[in-house]
Amino acid sequence: MNYEWMRGQMVDMTPEGVSAPKRRLKLALARGFQLTDTEGNRIVLPSRKAQAMVAYLVLSGTFTESRERLAHLLWSASDPDHARSSLRQCLKQLKKAFEDHGLDPLDVDRSDVRLHEDAFDTDVISAERQLGVGEICAPLRSGQIQPDNILEGFDDLDEEFQIWLSVSRQRYRTQISKALEGMVRNSGGEPLAEAAAEALLAIDPSHEEAHRAVIESYARKGNTAAAIRQYTELWDHLAAEYDMEPSEETLALIARVKMGSFEPVSSENGRPKKKTKTATVEDSLALPVISVNFSMPREGDQLDHFVAFGFRSELITCLSKIREWVVVEADSTDQAVDGHGPDYRLEASFVNHGNDVAISIRLVGTLRGRMLWSEMYSFSVDDWGKRLNDITRRIAATLDVYISADALRRGVGSHDYVQRPYMTWLKAQHLMGFWQPKSEFEAEKLIEQVIEEWPAFSPPYSSLANIYNSRHIVLPGLMRDEAIHEKSLDLVRKAVELDPLDARSHLTATWCNMMLRRFARAEIHLDLCQQLDPSSPSLLMSAAQAAAFMDRHETAERLVGKATLLTPFLPQPHWSYLVGIRFMAGDYEGCVMAAGRASPSISNLPGWKAAAEGLLGMTDEARQTARLFVRDTQRLWSVDVDPTEERIMQWFLQCFPIRNRDTWLRLRSGLQAAGLPVGDEILWQPEI
């Protein structure tokens, strides 16, 4: 159809030129849910679930979702049949509500639910789009649109919906704040910078950079009293909420304002001056503390400050997503938490050569002053925006490796971590990587101890759920047990409840639901995991494998690509993930290659390799690999029945949550081609 705008409506221009108006609906989600037509008439939907469904479809960006996922999202506590029935009833009522107002924006078929994208003007989406073209809408500037208040009042609708809503709010908060910060930095003293600062403060009253922009704006206009009031407001807020003082950069700016000189000030130490008490996170002493110390460009350097400030802001944001440490900005006294110094110092300095910029990054352990890692990153000023996310994610991934290794080697800093729950959990994570029964059981005991000592720390719940999810793989011969997987699901629910913005918890929830064949619900958590933009290569590879098992091969390849960018030289565990990923996609050559480079400690990998070789027609190689697989599995057999080849095949073919029946049959055919007795029983089970 050919659409044109006419008097505020979208009009369908038919070949004969006859116009048929399409009524657009205004959807307000910033502080709840309100739907009106272009004349301001309110459209009343039949229930809060119906409202939530419309909001979800719109905010998802695709305006389309499967019926299965909607049923799990909105009726997660119900059994699948009851959830589907409730969805059918809700859709019927929703469609009737639209028809009663002469509207038809909803399409429903046997598998999917769709809204017409061109039928809705949504306040939150419109505000974000305007930011993309350098404009700030009035509701955003005044604080009427608040990311944290999207769908206000819907948090108690359903547990799964509440989790999705938390992640969506965070995503909009991040995207809107990042766009506004760019306007503040790049617009100088223009009105746009002032408007962006006001909008930022409506979202985050503690945003110092925005406060400085407003202070400077008042000062430039000669309104010194208003500038000082703005500074006092910042001081009071930081003192009340965080027991902090403003940064040295802000102190220098207000000093110049009072002296009547209000040129923008840059300082090499533009960081908050923290007192001995902090409100960073509860129990922050139980985690390593990283102090981020940037040597900012000096006045007169050719490098624009917005490049340095933007990089620092993006790096701190990226590091803060990782739940295994606390990130603080350095101050003159280097006091991090409760009077203790930081355990690690991340130092960065900038060197400018014409249009090229080099950033030197160093990780220093503060206990002995030993440098643990250093790296130099280069980019041109012209493409720094494109490289920014890539570089900060690579730094975060690298720190994760070096800090974990250093912490395992010794207790960290002055906090005596050897006796603390964090170190116990870290040791358990290390033991889980061996994929051996003895180390797995030891890890289980350690994690249970951590949960008992530190019940508010979410990662151990996910770790214990992962142990239960993989127990039948670590112990050859043990069959999958639905009761164990339900126990895993209960643990990960607790992890998500404690921290709904932890990507690892959502990945574990993905695997828990897959093991229970609840693939639609698993997809919800996989998508939430991706939206949280994890920077851990191991997490990305595990997510890629989950996507491959659910027949989402494009998603799997994209996640593998992200992990490879962060670690171009893949370690053995990552090749282990690739074995299944490549087989699922039908890339049998890639599967064989990955198996040759994978960790030998994972006993099931030769089974995948034998199947791939069998499907490639490499009969001799397949039979040899199959013999090695049988021999090693018999050696590791963990149950009190004879490990015959038939029983080994029964165990292997039920191990993995493969969604597509044809894919499972391919695996069985490959094993049969390798000379293994797969039997006639179809061990694959359909999704629930």
DACORGI-V781605 format. One record per helix or strand of 2 or more residues. SS is the DSSP state (~ for helix, > for strand). FROM is the first residue (numbers start at 1). TO is the last residue. Records with the same first field share a line. If there is no record, write none. Layout:
SS = FROM-TO  FROM-TO
This chain:
> = 3-6  9-13  19-22  25-28  34-37  64-66  106-108  112-115  120-122  244-247  272-274  288-295  325-329  335-337  340-341  344-353  356-365  370-380
~ = 48-59  67-74  80-100  117-119  123-132  138-142  147-149  159-186  191-203  208-220  224-242  248-259  284-286  305-320  381-409  413-415  417-419  421-432  437-453  459-474  482-498  503-515  519-531  537-549  553-566  572-584  588-597  605-615  619-636  645-653  661-673
